[in-house]
Amino acid sequence: MAVIVQKYGGSSVADVEKIAQVAAKVAATKQAGHDVVVVVSAMGKTTDGLLALAKNVAETAGSEGREPARRELDMLVSTGERVTMALLSIALGARGFDAISFTGSQSGILTNDRHFDARILEVRPHRIEDELARGKIVIVAGYQGMSYRREITTLGRGGSDTTAVALAAALGAERCEIYSDVDGVYSADPRVVDDARHLPEVALDVLQELAEAGAKVLNAQAVEWARRNKVRIFARKTTDSSGARETISTDGPLEASHAVSRVRAVVGCKPVLFVGAPSASLHTLLRVLAREGVAFVHLATSPAAATVAIPLANCPDWARTERALRAEISELSCHAGDALLSLVGDGFSSGGTALEVLRTLELAKIEAQLLDASALRVTVRVAERDLDEATCALHRALV
């Protein structure tokens, strides 16, 4: 039987009623004659609640601004997915289906030794394969794995997507279905742009650029796994029983000839911290960020200074990192309040698209600084308060 991997996000399993609805969808897939592996996120806003609890405990027991250790955060937040996996297994059992739940480590997901934003190195799904051979539905806790030092690790925001795609690759699955509260990928955030277009198909090249630019539909590391292993991704809405609207990833070459620019989507990313240092301190800046396990998305250098852009979603202990940086770099600057805005598509290499972006924002009276331009993406820096207006202006003019 073909293996189908399904992933359900936090909004899809937010309460008992929704878990029951997911159980019904999983049962229907099993009844259709497939082997089913289900990857689940924590219920609703559980992860945010656990992080807030950890910060509260740290500040109450110690000094103000004290940040919890990343290792302990991993031990704490990984429990959220474990609750969901057990509840979904119980719900399927109550429907008469034989199901079993596994943690990330029990599923054979091996990661590097970074806490809170680990990367999957290898998947050894032997226990999953054994249970599928026995006819069981396997439920896996997403977002987590085990390092080569046998430490519990988590994969960063959206890491359950990576779990699902990595398992699909290791199991040779027919496809990986990603379920959330939206019915696929759009040309902009529909909550910001009223006439955002649904994209029925997206090349994996473009999809990865969208994810890296900050689109919430799919995790960038997940798309990277899909590209490397030729995994087909179907992005769907959990509550859409008809399946009429979805986005399917394609691994073929880009459709455009690169002679003509084509903008597929506009993506915003916030909150973002911009950290600057004298150019002579660039090596120190990069070394400290690497040591602290802090990822950045843009690096700009000049003879005088260097600046990195750091999305704060995956950096729960920035205060500690800032202390480490200031201990070694006296002229460090940290600026909050700005955001990143990217146009993603193809055929941008001529530079004309970057010029159109700057002109459009100038006409909208929005101050913008060009950060990066490539054949697939143009990224600008704007004030966070202008992000929604800038997104609408660029979508209207260029999409």
Buried (B, 14 or more C-beta within 10 A) or exposed (E): EEBBBBBBBBBBBBEEEBBBBBBEBBBEBBEEEBBBBBBBBBBBBBBEBBBEEBBEBBBEEEEEEBBBBBEEBBBBBBBBBBBBBBBBBBBBBEEEBEBBBBBBBBBBBBBBEBBBBBBBBEBEBEBBBEBBEEEBBBBBBBBBBBBEEEBBBBBBBBBBBBBBBBBBBBBEBBBBBBBBEBBBBBBBBBEBBEEBBBBEBBBBBBBBBBBBBBBBBBBBBBBBBBBEBEBBBBBBBBEBEEEEBBBBBBBEEBEBEBEEBBBBBBBBBBEBBBBBBBEEBBEBBBEBBEEBBBBBBBBBEEEEBBBBBBBEBBBBBBEBBBEBBEEEBEEBEEEEEBBBBBBBBBBBBEEEBBEBBBEBBEEBEBEBEBBBBEBBBBBBBBBBEBBBBBBBBBBBBBB
